[in-house]
Amino acid sequence: MRRYVPLVVAAGMSAFGVAAPLTPTITGFDFNFGAFNSSPPAAEWNTNGVAPDTLDFLPSSAEQEVTAFWPAWPAPPPFIVLNAAGAFGGDFELHVMFTAQDAPYIGPGGVIDVSLTGTGSAPGADLNIFGSIPGLGIPFGLLWAIDLERVSLYGYSNFDAYVLEGVGVIVGGDVAIRNQLIGATGVMRGNLDFLDRPAGWIPPLYDPLGAGVPPLQLRAAYSGETGKGYVVPEPATMLALAVGVALMACRRRRAG
């Protein structure tokens, strides 16, 4: 089952600052993933005091995070991805950092009071997928690599989940090489879910470089997809609202 939450663009909104959402569209070569550091079980998010917040999903040949590859997305068929041991699910690696915030946004959908911006944080590619795709005759190895230039995380304060998006340049991987995608634009999109978050996280208008940021190490899972694509330009009067964010708000209000 694909877990990507679709995005809608709400026009006519007033924004205090530059629109942070990237609203990625994937046009093909789509990998579906659900990432979490299970081996080793390391915290994914670190606030790092006044230094940029970092989010890291570590490489491990034992993990089973990348479940399917759709070459002609959104058209079928999908192909399963296997790890180094030949078990279902490839390995997902991601390294990003958040260096600024540009909330709030006020519009018909309400107030989005958490909006973090940043970039990749690895010396090379920031997003890597390792695995094999037997259905396409692709052996185990690096399948996909993106050097991320921009990342965006946004949603409502004091929630468990946020939209996380990114855009950059495809720089490697067997899939990219076979399909002559090196140098093309690659994107990622999905939901970042904090697990057992402390009360008050993420606070309104959170600034990852602000004074007084508590030294937190937080567990988080990222479910979404990555592929070849593009991002929507950022006009000042438009804000991309995730349907998933709104639905999560409704669920929590009903549960309260």
C-alpha positions as CSV (number, residue, x, y, z in Angstrom):
1,M,0.0,0.0,0.0
2,R,1.4,3.4,-1.0
3,R,1.6,5.7,2.1
4,Y,2.2,9.0,0.3
5,V,-0.3,11.7,1.4
6,P,-1.3,13.9,-1.6
7,L,-0.9,17.6,-1.5
8,V,-3.2,20.4,-2.5
9,V,-2.4,24.0,-3.3
10,A,-4.5,26.6,-1.6
11,A,-4.5,29.9,-3.5
12,G,-5.1,33.4,-2.3
13,M,-3.3,33.0,1.0
14,S,-1.4,35.7,2.8
15,A,2.0,34.6,4.1
16,F,4.6,36.3,6.3
17,G,7.7,35.3,4.4
18,V,8.7,33.1,1.5
19,A,6.6,29.9,1.0
20,A,8.6,27.1,2.5
21,P,6.7,24.1,1.1
22,L,8.2,22.7,-2.1
23,T,5.2,20.6,-3.3
24,P,7.2,18.0,-5.2
25,T,5.7,16.1,-8.1
26,I,7.1,12.7,-9.0
27,T,7.1,12.0,-12.7
28,G,8.7,8.5,-12.7
29,F,11.3,6.1,-11.2
30,D,9.5,6.1,-7.8
31,F,10.8,4.4,-4.7
32,N,8.4,3.8,-1.8
33,F,9.9,3.7,1.7
34,G,9.2,3.7,5.4
35,A,12.5,4.6,7.2
36,F,13.5,4.1,10.9
37,N,16.9,3.4,12.5
38,S,16.4,-0.2,13.7
39,S,20.0,-1.3,13.4
40,P,21.6,0.4,15.2
41,P,18.6,1.9,17.1
42,A,19.9,5.5,17.0
43,A,17.9,8.7,17.5
44,E,17.0,10.2,14.1
45,W,16.5,13.9,15.1
46,N,19.0,15.9,17.1
47,T,18.4,19.5,18.1
48,N,22.2,20.2,18.6
49,G,21.7,23.4,20.7
50,V,22.3,26.5,18.6
51,A,23.7,24.5,15.7
52,P,21.3,23.3,13.0
53,D,18.9,20.5,13.9
54,T,19.9,17.3,12.1
55,L,17.8,14.3,10.8
56,D,19.7,11.2,10.0
57,F,18.5,7.8,8.8
58,L,21.6,5.6,9.0
59,P,22.7,2.9,6.4
60,S,22.3,-0.7,7.5
61,S,22.3,-3.8,5.3
62,A,19.9,-5.4,7.8
63,E,17.1,-2.9,7.4
64,Q,14.1,-3.4,5.2
65,E,12.8,0.1,4.5
66,V,12.4,0.5,0.7
67,T,9.5,-1.7,-0.3
68,A,8.8,-1.1,-4.0
69,F,10.0,0.6,-7.2
70,W,7.6,2.0,-9.8
71,P,9.6,2.7,-13.0
72,A,6.7,4.3,-14.9
73,W,5.0,5.9,-11.8
74,P,2.0,6.4,-11.5
75,A,1.5,3.5,-14.0
76,P,2.0,-0.1,-12.8
77,P,3.7,-2.5,-12.4
78,P,5.7,-2.0,-9.2
79,F,8.8,-4.2,-8.5
80,I,9.8,-5.4,-5.1
81,V,13.2,-4.3,-3.6
82,L,15.4,-6.7,-1.6
83,N,18.2,-6.0,0.9
84,A,21.7,-7.5,0.9
85,A,20.5,-10.7,2.5
86,G,17.8,-11.2,-0.2
87,A,15.0,-10.3,2.2
88,F,12.1,-8.0,1.3
89,G,12.9,-4.3,1.6
90,G,16.0,-2.3,0.7
91,D,18.0,0.2,2.8
92,F,17.2,3.9,3.0
93,E,19.8,6.5,4.0
94,L,19.1,10.2,4.6
95,H,21.1,13.2,6.1
96,V,19.5,16.6,6.3
97,M,19.8,19.7,8.5
98,F,17.4,22.5,9.3
99,T,18.9,26.0,9.4
100,A,16.0,28.5,9.6
101,Q,12.3,28.9,10.0
102,D,9.7,31.1,8.2
103,A,6.4,30.5,9.9
104,P,3.6,31.5,10.5
105,Y,1.3,31.2,7.5
106,I,-2.3,32.3,7.8
107,G,-5.0,31.3,5.3
108,P,-8.2,29.4,4.7
109,G,-6.7,26.2,6.0
110,G,-5.8,27.8,9.4
111,V,-2.4,28.8,10.8
112,I,0.7,26.7,10.1
113,D,3.1,27.7,12.9
114,V,5.9,25.3,12.2
115,S,7.9,25.7,9.0
116,L,11.6,24.7,8.9
117,T,13.9,25.1,5.9
118,G,17.3,23.6,5.3
119,T,19.4,21.4,3.0
120,G,21.3,18.1,2.8
121,S,24.1,17.6,5.4
122,A,26.2,14.8,3.9
123,P,29.6,15.4,2.2
124,G,28.3,13.5,-0.9
125,A,24.8,12.4,-1.7
126,D,22.3,13.1,1.1
127,L,19.7,10.5,0.1
128,N,20.8,7.0,-0.8
129,I,18.9,3.7,-1.5
130,F,20.6,0.4,-1.5
131,G,19.1,-2.9,-2.6
132,S,18.4,-5.2,-5.6
133,I,15.4,-5.3,-8.0
134,P,15.3,-8.9,-9.2
135,G,12.3,-8.2,-11.4
136,L,14.4,-5.9,-13.5
137,G,17.7,-7.9,-13.3
138,I,19.4,-5.3,-11.1
139,P,21.8,-6.8,-8.5
140,F,22.4,-5.5,-5.0
141,G,24.1,-2.1,-4.7
142,L,23.4,1.6,-4.7
143,L,20.2,2.0,-6.6
144,W,19.4,5.8,-6.2
145,A,21.3,8.8,-4.9
146,I,20.3,12.5,-4.6
147,D,22.3,15.5,-3.5
148,L,19.6,17.5,-1.8
149,E,19.7,21.3,-2.2
150,R,16.6,22.2,-0.3
151,V,14.4,20.6,2.3
152,S,11.3,21.8,4.0
153,L,9.4,20.5,7.1
154,Y,6.0,22.0,8.0
155,G,2.8,21.5,10.0
156,Y,1.1,22.4,13.2
157,S,2.9,22.8,16.5
158,N,2.7,20.1,19.2
159,F,1.8,17.4,16.8
160,D,3.2,13.9,16.2
161,A,3.6,14.2,12.4
162,Y,4.9,16.8,9.9
163,V,5.3,17.0,6.1
164,L,8.9,16.6,5.0
165,E,9.9,17.4,1.4
166,G,13.2,17.8,-0.5
167,V,14.6,18.6,-3.9
168,G,18.1,18.2,-5.4
169,V,20.2,16.6,-8.2
170,I,20.3,12.9,-9.0
171,V,23.9,12.0,-8.7
172,G,24.2,8.2,-8.8
173,G,22.7,4.7,-8.4
174,D,22.2,1.8,-10.8
175,V,18.6,2.9,-11.6
176,A,19.8,6.4,-12.4
177,I,22.7,5.3,-14.6
178,R,20.6,2.7,-16.5
179,N,18.0,5.3,-17.3
180,Q,20.4,8.3,-18.0
181,L,19.0,10.3,-15.1
182,I,22.4,11.6,-13.7
183,G,22.0,15.4,-13.4
184,A,18.2,15.4,-13.5
185,T,16.1,16.8,-10.7
186,G,15.2,14.3,-7.9
187,V,12.6,14.9,-5.1
188,M,11.4,13.3,-1.9
189,R,8.1,13.7,-0.1
190,G,6.2,12.2,2.8
191,N,5.4,12.4,6.5
192,L,7.9,12.5,9.4
193,D,6.3,10.9,12.6
194,F,7.8,11.6,16.0
195,L,7.7,8.6,18.3
196,D,7.1,9.3,22.0
197,R,7.8,13.0,21.6
198,P,8.1,15.1,24.7
199,A,5.2,17.5,25.6
200,G,5.4,20.7,23.7
201,W,7.5,19.4,20.7
202,I,7.6,21.0,18.1
203,P,6.8,24.5,19.7
204,P,5.1,27.3,17.7
205,L,7.6,29.3,15.5
206,Y,10.4,26.9,16.4
207,D,13.8,28.2,15.3
208,P,16.4,25.5,15.0
209,L,19.2,28.0,15.5
210,G,17.5,29.9,18.4
211,A,18.9,30.4,21.8
212,G,17.5,28.1,24.5
213,V,16.8,25.1,22.2
214,P,16.8,22.1,24.6
215,P,19.3,19.3,23.8
216,L,16.9,16.7,22.5
217,Q,17.5,13.4,20.7
218,L,14.2,12.2,19.3
219,R,13.1,9.0,17.5
220,A,11.3,9.6,14.2
221,A,10.1,7.6,11.3
222,Y,9.8,8.9,7.7
223,S,7.3,7.3,5.3
224,G,7.1,8.5,1.8
225,E,8.6,8.3,-1.7
226,T,11.4,9.6,-3.8
227,G,11.9,9.7,-7.6
228,K,12.6,11.9,-10.6
229,G,10.4,15.0,-10.6
230,Y,10.1,18.7,-10.0
231,V,8.9,21.2,-7.4
232,V,6.2,23.9,-7.8
233,P,7.5,27.5,-7.8
234,E,7.0,29.4,-4.6
235,P,4.7,32.4,-5.3
236,A,4.2,34.6,-2.2
237,T,0.4,34.3,-2.4
238,M,0.3,30.5,-2.4
239,L,0.9,27.9,0.3
240,A,0.9,24.1,-0.2
241,L,-1.1,22.5,2.5
242,A,-0.8,18.7,3.0
243,V,-4.1,16.9,3.2
244,G,-2.4,14.6,5.7
245,V,-1.6,17.5,8.1
246,A,-5.3,18.5,8.0
247,L,-6.5,15.0,8.5
248,M,-4.1,14.5,11.5
249,A,-5.5,17.7,13.0
250,C,-9.1,16.3,12.6
251,R,-8.2,13.0,14.1
252,R,-6.6,14.6,17.2
253,R,-9.6,16.9,17.7
254,R,-12.0,13.9,17.5
255,A,-9.8,11.9,19.9
256,G,-9.5,14.8,22.4
